[in-house]
Structure formats: structure tokens, C-alpha cells
Amino acid sequence: MMLAYLLARMGVDVVVLEKHADFLRDFRGDTIHPSTMEVMYELGILDDFLKRPHQKVRELAGQIGGESVMLADFSHLPVHCQYVAFMPQWEFLNFIAEKARKYPQFHLKMEAEVTALTEEGGRVTGVRAKTPQGVLEMRAALTICCALAMRRMPCRPLVAWASIWRYRMRWRRPTYWVRNFCRELWTGILCTRSSGARLFPPGPHSAAIDGAEQCHKARAGQHEAAIRSVAGEASELFALVTPDSRQADRAWLPA
């Protein structure tokens, strides 16, 4: 979306295809980094961006055993926003789309699920998408479609370093925390925000998807104690995600 906005701003015709009817997906990231906000400052849209609901994190702390450690301090950065802004990514995407729509070269098609790349003579010429109105084919000089492109690449499987456990919360106080649970003999990161908390236990967790219920029960005590210690009470586990970790020698095709 950001690239589409920048291209449209430069007068380049661009089309963004979004699978869903909105951007309201809880698996999307929610950190806007100082470098990104500096770009928005240079584009003249930072003030409008900061009017959107967000939370500022100027420091990240961690706990190793009983010792608290400062992991990151953004206050020294030579930028206008010396913090990480936590904002649900659907808010960010809606904001960028709103700004991009001011340019006639920008086009956003919702409920358009890209299903395949189209090719001629060994070169990518565009995409094929499924929409409520039927199949849509679009030609383009440049097609940016990371997921589909990766499926075409010879990839080496990698062991996922962690699974992501997402919880809905009843808050005592919103906070952002990174913690190493040495006493429980496993390492985890807890990152809480306005709508939930996430735990990232390390190690290969491919089996976790097949036995999510059993894995959750096995570690429920550890997770709930970790969340309660810094944030509040977890009302339910609503997602368990194991990254699809693959490594490709290249991530492009001729166009």
C-alpha cells in the first residue's frame, strides 16, 4: 500500500488488489517504526497520521530471571518521532489508502483474491484474480506479489524459530514488554497492546498446528502467568500461528 501511494504520487498508474472486503485482520502487524514515520514527515502526512489512535513506545524493557534490562531506547534517534507507534495495521492501511485516493493514478480493488501470475514467453505479465463479479485478469509492466512469486521459487525449508500465540485480553493496564522466562526453562516474548497479547515461544512448532488444543493446555499455565504479571487476564486463545519459513535464492521473476 505504501509503495502504491508513492508510485501514484509520482504519476504512475497502480492497482492494489486486496483479498478481503476490508483490512480488519488481526494477524497483521501493528508497529510503525521511526524510519517509516520520518518518511511520512517528508511526504507531509505525519501530522494527519498521528491524529489516528496509537500508542507511543519510547523504550523496550526485558526481564531475564529477576533482573530488568533495557533492550531499546529510541530517544537518541535523529528523527522527528523518537518512538515506535503501536497502531493496528488496518488503521495504517486505511490511512495510506485515504491519502493515495487523492491521486487519480491510484486504484484499490477490494475482494480481489490473486490466484495466479500470468506469463508470456517466460515473463510475468500480470495477475489473475477471483472477484465476486468473476475472474479478473490484469496486465502490468511490474507485478509485485510476494506470496505468489515465492511459490514459484526453488525454496529450502527452514525450521520456524517460534510459534505465535495470540490472546484476547481483559486489561489491567496496556503495556509493552519483552520477557525471558528463564525460570520456566523456555524463552518467550510478550507484546501486549489494546486488543490482545502475543507470546512467541521459540523452537520448532510444526506440531503445534496439528495439536493446537493440546499444546495450549500444556503451556496454558506458563502463558497465563506471564500475561497476568504485566498486563491483565487472558480471556481466550484466539490464534496460534506457526510461520511458513522458507529461504529462496532469489525473490523475483522476469517481467
C-alpha positions in Angstrom: 0.0 0.0 0.0 2.8 2.4 0.8 4.6 1.6 -2.4 1.3 2.1 -4.3 0.9 5.5 -2.7 4.4 6.6 -3.6 4.1 5.4 -7.2 0.7 7.2 -7.6 2.2 10.3 -6.1 4.8 10.2 -8.9 2.2 9.8 -11.6 2.5 6.1 -12.1 -0.8 4.1 -12.6 -1.0 1.5 -9.9 -3.6 -1.0 -8.8 -3.7 -2.7 -5.4 -5.7 -6.0 -5.1 -6.9 -6.9 -1.6 -8.4 -10.3 -1.0 -10.8 -9.2 1.7 -13.6 -6.6 1.8 -11.7 -4.6 4.5 -8.3 -4.6 6.2 -9.6 -5.7 9.5 -7.3 -8.8 10.1 -5.8 -9.3 13.5 -2.8 -11.2 12.2 -1.4 -8.1 10.6 1.5 -6.3 12.3 1.0 -3.2 14.4 4.3 -1.4 14.8 5.1 1.8 12.8 8.8 2.4 13.2 10.6 5.8 13.5 12.1 5.5 9.9 8.6 4.9 8.5 7.2 8.0 10.3 10.2 10.0 9.1 9.2 9.1 5.5 5.6 10.3 6.3 7.0 13.5 7.7 8.9 14.1 4.4 5.7 13.3 2.5 3.8 15.9 4.6 1.3 13.4 6.1 2.8 12.8 9.5 0.5 15.2 11.4 -2.6 13.6 10.0 -1.2 10.1 10.8 -0.6 11.0 14.4 -4.2 12.0 14.8 -5.2 8.4 14.4 -5.4 6.3 17.6 -2.0 5.0 18.5 0.3 4.4 21.5 3.9 5.5 21.7 6.7 3.3 23.0 10.0 5.1 23.6 11.7 2.2 25.4 11.6 -1.5 25.4 12.5 -3.4 28.6 13.1 -7.0 29.2 13.3 -9.3 32.1 15.8 -12.1 32.5 15.1 -14.1 35.6 14.6 -11.4 38.2 16.6 -8.8 36.5 15.2 -6.0 34.4 17.2 -5.0 31.3 16.8 -2.0 28.9 16.7 -3.5 25.4 16.0 -0.5 23.2 15.9 3.3 23.7 14.6 5.3 20.7 15.2 8.8 22.3 18.5 9.3 20.6 17.4 8.8 17.1 17.9 11.8 14.7 14.2 11.7 13.5 11.0 13.6 14.3 9.4 10.7 16.1 11.7 9.1 18.6 9.5 6.2 19.4 7.7 3.2 17.9 4.0 3.8 17.3 1.7 0.9 18.0 -1.3 1.1 15.7 -3.4 -1.7 14.3 -2.3 -2.2 10.8 -5.8 -1.8 9.4 -5.8 1.7 10.7 -2.5 2.4 9.0 -3.6 0.8 5.7 -6.9 2.7 5.7 -4.9 5.9 6.4 -2.5 5.3 3.5 -5.3 4.3 1.1 -7.2 7.5 2.1 -4.1 9.6 1.2 -3.5 7.6 -2.0 -7.1 8.1 -3.3 -6.3 11.7 -3.8 -4.3 10.8 -6.8 -6.2 9.6 -9.9 -3.4 7.1 -10.7 -4.2 5.1 -7.6 -6.8 2.2 -7.8 -7.7 -0.1 -4.9 -9.8 -3.2 -5.7 -11.2 -5.0 -2.6 -12.4 -8.6 -2.6 -10.0 -9.4 -5.3 -8.0 -12.6 -4.4 -5.0 -13.0 -6.6 -4.8 -16.7 -7.6 -2.1 -16.8 -10.3 0.5 -14.9 -12.2 0.0 -14.6 -15.9 3.0 -15.1 -18.2 4.1 -14.8 -21.8 7.4 -16.0 -23.2 8.7 -16.8 -19.7 8.0 -13.3 -18.4 5.3 -12.2 -15.9 2.7 -10.0 -17.5 0.2 -9.6 -14.7 -2.1 -11.5 -12.4 -5.4 -13.4 -12.4 -7.8 -12.7 -9.5 -11.0 -14.0 -8.2 -13.7 -11.4 -7.5 -17.5 -11.5 -6.7 -18.1 -10.5 -10.3 -15.9 -13.3 -11.7 -12.3 -13.8 -12.8 -10.3 -10.6 -13.3 -7.1 -10.5 -15.4 -4.8 -7.5 -15.1 -1.7 -6.8 -17.1 1.1 -4.7 -15.7 4.7 -3.8 -16.6 5.7 -4.6 -13.0 3.8 -7.1 -10.7 4.6 -7.1 -7.0 3.1 -10.2 -5.4 5.4 -11.7 -2.9 3.4 -14.8 -1.8 2.7 -16.0 -5.4 6.3 -15.3 -6.5 7.7 -17.2 -3.6 5.7 -20.3 -4.5 7.4 -20.3 -7.9 10.9 -20.1 -6.4 13.1 -23.1 -5.5 13.0 -22.8 -1.7 14.8 -24.6 1.1 12.6 -25.3 4.1 13.7 -23.8 7.4 12.7 -24.7 10.9 10.4 -22.0 12.3 12.1 -20.4 15.3 8.8 -19.7 17.1 5.0 -20.0 17.0 2.9 -17.0 17.8 0.2 -17.4 20.5 -2.4 -14.6 20.4 -4.7 -13.9 23.3 -7.7 -11.6 23.8 -7.3 -9.5 27.0 -9.1 -8.0 29.9 -6.7 -5.2 30.7 -5.3 -4.1 34.0 -3.1 -1.7 32.1 -1.9 -1.6 28.5 1.9 -2.1 28.3 4.6 -3.4 26.0 7.1 -5.8 27.4 9.7 -8.3 26.3 10.5 -11.1 28.8 12.8 -14.0 29.0 11.2 -16.7 31.2 14.4 -18.5 32.3 12.8 -20.0 35.4 10.3 -21.9 33.3 13.2 -23.1 31.1 11.8 -21.6 28.0 12.2 -18.2 26.4 9.2 -16.0 25.3 8.4 -12.5 24.3 5.2 -10.9 25.5 4.0 -7.9 23.4 0.7 -6.6 24.6 -1.5 -3.9 23.0 -5.0 -2.5 23.1 -6.7 -5.7 21.7 -4.5 -8.6 22.9 -1.2 -10.1 23.8 1.2 -12.3 21.9 3.6 -14.9 23.1 6.5 -16.2 21.0 7.8 -19.4 22.5 10.9 -20.5 20.5 11.7 -23.8 18.8 10.2 -25.9 16.1 6.5 -25.8 16.5 5.2 -27.5 13.3 3.4 -30.0 15.5 1.6 -27.1 17.3 -0.7 -26.5 14.4 -1.8 -30.1 14.4 -2.4 -30.2 18.1 -3.2 -26.6 19.0 -5.6 -27.6 21.7 -3.2 -29.9 23.4 -0.2 -27.5 23.1 -2.3 -24.7 24.5 -3.4 -26.8 27.5 0.2 -27.9 28.1 1.5 -24.4 28.3 -1.6 -22.5 29.5 -0.3 -22.1 33.0 3.0 -20.5 31.8 1.3 -18.3 29.3 -1.4 -17.0 31.7 1.1 -16.3 34.5 3.3 -14.4 32.1 0.4 -12.3 30.8 -1.1 -11.7 34.2 2.2 -10.5 35.6 2.4 -7.5 33.3 -0.9 -6.9 31.6 -4.1 -8.4 32.9 -6.1 -11.6 32.4 -6.3 -13.6 29.2 -9.9 -14.3 28.2 -9.1 -16.8 25.5 -6.6 -18.0 23.0 -7.9 -16.9 19.6 -5.0 -17.8 17.2 -2.0 -20.0 17.1 0.3 -19.3 14.1 3.5 -21.1 13.0 5.4 -19.1 10.3 6.0 -20.8 7.0 9.8 -20.5 7.0 11.4 -21.0 3.6 14.6 -19.5 2.1 14.8 -18.7 -1.6 18.0 -17.9 -3.6 16.0 -15.1 -5.3 12.6 -13.5 -5.0 11.9 -12.2 -8.4 10.8 -13.3 -11.9 11.4 -11.6 -15.3 8.7 -9.1 -16.2 
